[in-house]
Amino acid sequence: MRLGIIGGGPGGYSAALRASQKGLDTTIFEKEEIGGVCLNVGCIPTKALITCANLQNSLKKSKRFGINVEVKSSDWEKIQDFKASATKRLVLGVSNLLRKRGIGIIKKKAKLLDEFVIEAGSNRYEFDRIIIAAGSLPKKPTFPIVEGMWDSSDAINSQVIPQSLTIIGGGVIGLEFAHIYASFGSDVSIIELESEILPGEDKDLAASLRKTFEKRGIRFYISASVKEIKADENFKINFLHNGEKKELEADKVLLSIGRSPFIQEFASNLTVEGEAIKVDTHLRTSVKNIYAIGDCIGGNLLAHAAYKEAEIAVRNILGEDIEIDERVVPRVVYTNPEFASVGFTEDELKREGMDFERARFPFSGNPRAIASGETVGEVKIFYNKKGEILGGCIINIEASELISQVSIAMEYGINVKKLSSVVFPHPTLSEAIKEATSIADGNPIH
């Protein structure tokens, strides 16, 4: 069977690797770089910069642990070199793995002609099945974009640290860049349209994260809408904040209001619903032999969601009958502390009219957190009368690692009683999950 994949990001390349393992003759079409946004200008380079930011912040706090280290300055050029090295290593690794598996890579823009044919350049290629993994694009604002404004790629690759930075959008990307640049000395402000940062996530924990940022000097203007941006020697941002006209000046402005599925090339061939390519629970599009995965189908615009969707699409192409459950896909903000969640939020449960309870446990009561001097944050678990876990969210320096335990419990139907009975190593941060589920089971220890 011949499989054509449009898009070489996480969904596309992981689908190709899985398909090649199963014996499919596979070709990827990628007009830019293998790895897509995630490996080149997204997930990986931002985490490299965050690693450097976290290390600097730890060194600055070392005196409280009796370690006398003075951070005099940072070498931003070397930090950028570290980021570029990490990115290059992964991109080359994936590219080499694709070639070793015998997967064809065509570095040209691809166009879908029909359910069997892809056109790239002046050539046409015929396949038995096709997967669309076209990714996403930055959302466009309601106000005019001014020359010199940053998008996320500009913020990742900047050769200088701006003295002042205004970020428009308090979502995942905006907060991660706020953390990075504030750590290296930028005076950072964030303008967010909604009533709290991280719209769609748990409001209590989002507010807790915002307050932690505010203690670091980052300013927030929530329930604020940008009306106009002017550029001269610096940027002037005019906006409404709680009905009051305000203006900020900044050396740089980062536009970070989210991303939209890339569907422009496929809208005439496939059914579109809202902003995304419409798929069923098996990831089939409206055209029999074409599947779609990743950001272009909406939902969780996350690399690990695309990995899972790639696996399911390939298995269904090979004749299996597997459905995707987006509800168990964890979501993470890699700030310090980190914010992670999975499943329903409290607001969603209320909107759905679902009966639920909540259990909370603060890291201020966790022995490992106390011994590490990092007690900010908590675990929050949502569950029903049967003890089934409906969702959870965590704020902690290791929230990205901890949330998988909640996700696994939801995936495999492990209720609060069973999860609370698991032996967790002591002392670990993960014991906070045990404590929260013990509270949910009505049998708390502490």
C-alpha positions as CSV (number, residue, x, y, z in Angstrom):
1,M,0.0,0.0,0.0
2,R,1.3,3.5,-0.9
3,L,0.8,6.2,1.7
4,G,1.2,9.9,1.0
5,I,1.6,12.4,3.9
6,I,1.2,16.1,3.5
7,G,3.2,17.8,6.4
8,G,6.4,16.8,8.1
9,G,5.7,18.0,11.6
10,P,5.1,15.7,14.6
11,G,1.9,14.2,13.2
12,G,3.3,13.7,9.7
13,Y,6.7,12.3,10.6
14,S,5.4,10.0,13.3
15,A,2.7,8.7,11.0
16,A,5.4,8.0,8.4
17,L,7.7,6.2,10.8
18,R,4.8,4.0,12.1
19,A,3.6,3.3,8.6
20,S,7.0,2.3,7.4
21,Q,7.3,-0.1,10.3
22,K,4.1,-1.7,9.1
23,G,5.4,-2.1,5.6
24,L,3.7,0.8,3.8
25,D,5.5,2.5,1.0
26,T,5.5,6.0,2.5
27,T,6.3,9.5,1.2
28,I,6.3,12.8,3.1
29,F,5.7,16.2,1.5
30,E,7.2,19.1,3.5
31,K,7.7,22.5,1.9
32,E,9.9,23.8,4.8
33,E,11.8,21.9,7.4
34,I,11.2,18.4,8.8
35,G,9.9,18.6,12.3
36,G,7.4,21.5,11.5
37,V,6.8,24.3,14.0
38,C,7.4,22.1,17.0
39,L,11.0,21.1,16.4
40,N,12.1,24.2,14.5
41,V,10.4,27.2,16.1
42,G,8.1,25.9,18.8
43,C,8.2,23.2,21.4
44,I,11.9,22.3,21.4
45,P,13.7,25.7,21.0
46,T,11.4,27.3,23.6
47,K,12.1,24.5,26.1
48,A,15.9,25.0,25.5
49,L,15.5,28.7,26.3
50,I,13.3,27.8,29.3
51,T,16.0,25.5,30.6
52,C,18.5,28.4,30.5
53,A,16.0,30.7,32.2
54,N,15.3,28.2,35.0
55,L,19.0,27.6,35.6
56,Q,19.6,31.4,35.9
57,N,16.7,31.8,38.3
58,S,17.9,28.9,40.4
59,L,21.4,30.5,40.7
60,K,19.9,33.8,41.7
61,K,18.0,32.0,44.5
62,S,21.0,30.0,45.7
63,K,21.8,32.2,48.7
64,R,18.7,31.0,50.5
65,F,20.2,27.5,50.4
66,G,23.5,28.7,51.7
67,I,25.2,28.6,48.3
68,N,26.9,31.9,47.6
69,V,26.8,32.3,43.8
70,E,26.6,35.7,42.1
71,V,25.1,35.9,38.6
72,K,26.7,38.9,37.0
73,S,25.4,38.6,33.5
74,S,24.1,36.2,30.8
75,D,25.6,35.4,27.5
76,W,22.6,35.6,25.3
77,E,24.6,34.6,22.2
78,K,25.7,31.3,23.8
79,I,22.2,30.7,25.1
80,Q,21.0,31.0,21.5
81,D,23.7,28.7,20.4
82,F,22.6,26.1,22.9
83,K,19.0,26.4,21.7
84,A,20.1,26.1,18.0
85,S,22.2,23.0,18.8
86,A,19.3,21.2,20.6
87,T,17.0,22.1,17.7
88,K,19.5,21.0,15.0
89,R,20.2,17.7,16.7
90,L,16.5,16.7,16.9
91,V,15.7,17.8,13.3
92,L,18.7,16.0,11.9
93,G,17.8,12.9,14.0
94,V,14.3,12.8,12.7
95,S,15.4,13.4,9.1
96,N,18.0,10.6,9.3
97,L,15.5,8.2,10.8
98,L,13.0,8.9,8.0
99,R,15.7,8.2,5.4
100,K,16.9,5.0,7.2
101,R,13.4,3.7,7.1
102,G,13.2,4.3,3.4
103,I,10.6,7.1,3.6
104,G,10.6,9.4,0.7
105,I,10.9,13.1,1.5
106,I,9.8,15.7,-1.1
107,K,10.7,19.3,-0.1
108,K,8.0,21.0,-2.1
109,K,4.6,22.5,-1.5
110,A,2.0,19.8,-2.0
111,K,-1.5,20.2,-3.4
112,L,-4.3,17.7,-3.0
113,L,-5.8,17.0,-6.5
114,D,-8.2,14.2,-5.5
115,E,-8.5,11.2,-3.1
116,F,-5.5,9.5,-4.7
117,V,-3.3,12.2,-6.2
118,I,-0.9,14.8,-4.7
119,E,0.8,17.4,-6.9
120,A,4.2,18.8,-5.9
121,G,6.1,21.1,-8.2
122,S,5.5,19.8,-11.8
123,N,5.0,16.2,-10.7
124,R,2.0,14.2,-9.7
125,Y,2.1,11.3,-7.2
126,E,-0.6,8.6,-6.8
127,F,-1.3,6.9,-3.5
128,D,-3.7,4.4,-2.0
129,R,-4.2,6.4,1.1
130,I,-3.4,10.0,2.1
131,I,-2.9,11.7,5.5
132,I,-3.2,15.4,5.9
133,A,-0.9,16.8,8.6
134,A,-0.7,20.4,7.5
135,G,-0.4,22.0,11.0
136,S,-1.5,25.5,11.9
137,L,-0.8,29.2,11.5
138,P,-0.7,32.1,13.9
139,K,-4.1,33.7,14.4
140,K,-4.6,37.2,12.9
141,P,-5.5,40.0,15.2
142,T,-8.5,42.4,14.7
143,F,-6.1,45.4,14.6
144,P,-3.5,46.0,11.9
145,I,-0.1,44.4,12.3
146,V,2.7,46.9,12.5
147,E,6.1,46.3,10.9
148,G,8.7,45.1,13.4
149,M,6.2,43.3,15.7
150,W,7.4,39.8,16.8
151,D,5.7,36.5,16.2
152,S,6.8,33.5,18.1
153,S,9.6,32.7,15.6
154,D,11.0,36.2,16.0
155,A,10.9,35.8,19.8
156,I,12.8,32.5,19.6
157,N,15.5,33.7,17.3
158,S,16.0,37.3,18.6
159,Q,19.7,38.2,18.9
160,V,19.0,40.7,21.7
161,I,17.0,40.9,24.9
162,P,14.7,43.8,24.7
163,Q,14.7,46.2,27.6
164,S,10.8,46.1,27.6
165,L,8.5,43.6,26.0
166,T,4.7,43.8,25.7
167,I,3.0,40.4,24.9
168,I,-0.5,40.4,23.4
169,G,-2.1,37.2,24.6
170,G,-1.9,35.5,27.9
171,G,-2.1,31.9,26.6
172,V,0.5,29.2,26.6
173,I,2.9,30.7,24.2
174,G,2.7,34.2,25.6
175,L,3.3,33.0,29.2
176,E,6.3,30.9,28.2
177,F,8.0,33.8,26.4
178,A,7.1,36.1,29.4
179,H,8.9,33.7,31.6
180,I,11.9,33.5,29.3
181,Y,12.4,37.2,28.7
182,A,11.6,38.3,32.3
183,S,14.2,35.8,33.5
184,F,16.9,37.6,31.4
185,G,15.9,41.1,32.4
186,S,13.1,42.3,30.2
187,D,10.4,44.5,31.7
188,V,7.4,42.4,30.6
189,S,3.7,43.3,30.3
190,I,0.9,41.0,29.1
191,I,-2.4,42.1,27.6
192,E,-5.1,39.4,27.7
193,L,-8.6,39.8,26.2
194,E,-10.3,37.3,28.5
195,S,-11.0,37.7,32.3
196,E,-8.1,35.5,33.2
197,I,-4.9,34.1,31.7
198,L,-4.9,30.7,30.1
199,P,-8.5,31.0,28.8
200,G,-10.3,27.6,29.0
201,E,-8.2,26.3,31.8
202,D,-8.9,26.1,35.5
203,K,-9.4,29.7,36.6
204,D,-8.3,29.3,40.2
205,L,-4.9,27.7,39.3
206,A,-4.5,30.1,36.4
207,A,-5.0,33.0,38.8
208,S,-2.4,31.4,41.1
209,L,0.1,31.2,38.3
210,R,-0.6,34.9,37.4
211,K,0.1,36.0,41.0
212,T,3.3,34.1,41.0
213,F,4.4,36.0,37.8
214,E,3.3,39.3,39.3
215,K,5.6,38.7,42.2
216,R,8.4,38.6,39.7
217,G,7.4,42.0,38.3
218,I,5.5,40.9,35.3
219,R,2.4,43.1,34.8
220,F,-0.9,41.8,33.6
221,Y,-3.8,43.6,32.0
222,I,-6.7,41.1,31.8
223,S,-10.1,41.9,30.2
224,A,-8.2,44.2,27.9
225,S,-8.5,44.7,24.2
226,V,-5.8,46.2,21.9
227,K,-7.2,48.8,19.6
228,E,-4.1,50.1,17.8
229,I,-0.3,49.7,17.8
230,K,2.0,52.5,16.5
231,A,5.7,52.1,15.8
232,D,8.3,54.9,15.9
233,E,11.5,54.6,17.9
234,N,9.6,52.2,20.0
235,F,6.0,50.7,20.0
236,K,3.0,52.4,21.5
237,I,0.1,50.0,22.3
238,N,-3.3,51.6,22.8
239,F,-5.9,49.4,24.5
240,L,-9.0,49.3,26.6
241,H,-8.6,47.9,30.1
242,N,-11.9,47.5,32.1
243,G,-13.4,50.2,29.9
244,E,-10.5,52.7,30.4
245,K,-8.2,53.8,27.6
246,K,-4.6,53.0,28.3
247,E,-1.2,53.1,26.5
248,L,1.9,51.1,26.9
249,E,5.3,51.8,25.4
250,A,7.7,48.9,24.6
251,D,10.9,48.2,22.7
252,K,9.3,45.0,21.3
253,V,5.7,43.7,20.9
254,L,5.0,40.0,20.7
255,L,1.8,38.9,19.1
256,S,0.7,35.7,20.7
257,I,-3.0,35.2,20.4
258,G,-3.0,31.5,19.5
259,R,-3.0,29.4,16.3
260,S,-5.6,28.4,13.7
261,P,-5.7,25.1,11.7
262,F,-4.1,25.4,8.3
263,I,-6.9,24.4,5.9
264,Q,-6.6,26.9,3.0
265,E,-5.1,24.3,0.6
266,F,-7.7,21.7,1.3
267,A,-11.0,23.5,1.8
268,S,-12.1,22.8,-1.8
269,N,-11.4,19.1,-1.4
270,L,-12.5,18.3,2.1
271,T,-15.4,19.2,4.4
272,V,-14.4,22.0,6.8
273,E,-16.2,22.5,10.1
274,G,-15.5,25.8,11.8
275,E,-11.9,26.5,11.3
276,A,-10.7,22.9,10.9
277,I,-10.8,19.9,8.6
278,K,-13.7,17.8,9.7
279,V,-12.9,14.2,10.7
280,D,-14.8,11.4,12.4
281,T,-13.6,9.6,15.6
282,H,-11.5,7.4,13.4
283,L,-9.8,10.5,11.9
284,R,-11.3,10.0,8.4
285,T,-12.2,13.1,6.4
286,S,-15.2,13.5,4.2
287,V,-13.2,11.7,1.4
288,K,-13.0,8.0,1.9
289,N,-9.2,7.4,1.4
290,I,-8.0,10.6,3.1
291,Y,-7.3,11.0,6.9
292,A,-6.3,14.1,8.8
293,I,-4.4,14.6,12.0
294,G,-2.7,17.2,14.1
295,D,-3.4,20.9,14.3
296,C,-5.3,21.1,11.0
297,I,-8.2,19.2,12.6
298,G,-8.5,21.5,15.6
299,G,-9.1,20.3,19.1
300,N,-5.8,20.0,21.1
301,L,-3.2,21.8,19.0
302,L,-0.4,19.9,20.6
303,A,2.5,17.8,19.3
304,H,1.7,14.8,21.6
305,A,-1.9,14.9,20.4
306,A,-0.6,14.7,16.9
307,Y,1.6,11.7,17.8
308,K,-1.4,9.8,19.2
309,E,-3.6,10.8,16.2
310,A,-0.8,9.6,13.8
311,E,-0.8,6.2,15.5
312,I,-4.5,5.8,15.3
313,A,-4.8,7.0,11.7
314,V,-2.1,4.5,10.5
315,R,-3.7,1.6,12.4
316,N,-7.1,2.4,11.0
317,I,-5.6,2.6,7.5
318,L,-4.4,-0.9,8.1
319,G,-7.9,-2.1,8.9
320,E,-8.2,-1.6,12.7
321,D,-11.1,0.1,14.3
322,I,-9.7,2.6,16.8
323,E,-11.2,5.8,18.0
324,I,-9.5,8.9,19.4
325,D,-10.3,10.2,22.9
326,E,-9.0,13.8,23.0
327,R,-10.2,14.2,26.6
328,V,-7.2,12.2,28.0
329,V,-4.6,14.4,26.2
330,P,-2.6,16.4,28.8
331,R,-1.9,20.1,28.4
332,V,1.2,21.9,29.7
333,V,2.5,25.4,30.2
334,Y,6.3,25.1,30.7
335,T,6.8,28.2,32.9
336,N,8.2,28.1,36.4
337,P,6.1,26.9,38.1
338,E,4.6,24.7,35.4
339,F,0.9,24.5,34.8
340,A,-0.5,21.1,33.6
341,S,-4.0,19.8,33.1
342,V,-6.0,16.9,31.6
343,G,-9.7,16.2,31.1
344,F,-12.5,18.5,32.0
345,T,-12.0,21.8,33.8
346,E,-14.3,22.9,36.6
347,D,-16.1,25.4,34.3
348,E,-16.7,22.7,31.6
349,L,-18.1,20.3,34.2
350,K,-20.5,23.0,35.4
351,R,-21.5,23.9,31.8
352,E,-22.2,20.2,31.0
353,G,-24.4,19.9,34.2
354,M,-22.3,17.0,35.4
355,D,-22.3,16.0,39.1
356,F,-18.8,16.2,40.4
357,E,-16.6,16.7,43.4
358,R,-13.1,18.2,43.7
359,A,-10.2,17.3,45.9
360,R,-7.2,19.6,46.5
361,F,-3.8,19.2,48.1
362,P,-1.2,21.9,48.3
363,F,2.5,21.3,47.8
364,S,3.1,23.3,50.9
365,G,2.2,20.1,52.7
366,N,4.4,17.8,50.5
367,P,7.7,16.8,52.1
368,R,9.8,16.7,48.9
369,A,8.5,20.2,47.9
370,I,9.4,21.5,51.4
371,A,12.9,19.9,51.2
372,S,13.4,21.4,47.7
373,G,12.3,24.9,48.8
374,E,9.6,24.8,46.0
375,T,6.2,24.7,47.7
376,V,4.2,26.9,45.3
377,G,1.2,25.2,43.8
378,E,-1.3,22.4,44.3
379,V,-3.0,19.3,42.8
380,K,-6.7,19.5,42.0
381,I,-8.7,16.4,41.0
382,F,-12.3,16.3,39.7
383,Y,-14.2,13.1,40.1
384,N,-17.8,11.8,40.2
385,K,-19.8,9.8,42.7
386,K,-18.4,6.5,41.4
387,G,-14.9,7.8,42.0
388,E,-14.1,8.1,38.3
389,I,-11.5,10.8,37.5
390,L,-13.0,13.4,35.2
391,G,-10.0,15.8,35.1
392,G,-7.2,17.3,37.0
393,C,-4.8,20.2,37.1
394,I,-1.4,20.8,38.7
395,I,0.8,23.8,39.4
396,N,4.3,22.8,40.4
397,I,7.9,23.0,39.1
398,E,7.4,19.4,37.8
399,A,3.7,19.6,36.8
400,S,4.6,18.4,33.2
401,E,5.9,15.1,34.6
402,L,3.2,14.7,37.3
403,I,0.2,15.2,35.0
404,S,0.8,11.9,33.2
405,Q,-0.2,10.0,36.3
406,V,-3.7,11.5,36.1
407,S,-3.8,11.0,32.4
408,I,-3.0,7.3,32.7
409,A,-5.6,6.9,35.4
410,M,-8.3,8.4,33.1
411,E,-7.1,6.4,30.1
412,Y,-7.4,3.1,31.9
413,G,-10.3,3.8,34.2
414,I,-8.3,3.9,37.4
415,N,-10.6,5.5,40.0
416,V,-9.6,7.6,43.0
417,K,-9.7,4.6,45.3
418,K,-7.3,2.6,43.2
419,L,-5.0,5.5,42.5
420,S,-4.8,6.4,46.2
421,S,-3.9,2.8,47.1
422,V,-0.8,2.9,44.8
423,V,2.5,2.9,46.7
424,F,4.2,6.2,45.8
425,P,7.9,6.6,46.7
426,H,8.7,8.9,49.6
427,P,9.6,11.7,49.5
428,T,8.4,12.6,46.0
429,L,6.3,15.4,44.6
430,S,3.9,12.7,43.2
431,E,2.7,12.0,46.7
432,A,0.6,15.1,46.3
433,I,-1.5,13.2,43.8
434,K,-1.9,10.3,46.3
435,E,-3.0,12.8,49.0
436,A,-5.5,14.4,46.7
437,T,-7.0,11.1,45.6
438,S,-7.0,9.9,49.2
439,I,-9.1,13.0,50.1
440,A,-11.4,12.2,47.1
441,D,-11.8,8.6,48.5
442,G,-12.7,10.0,51.9
443,N,-9.6,8.5,53.5
444,P,-6.9,11.2,53.8
445,I,-3.8,10.5,55.8
446,H,-2.7,14.1,56.4
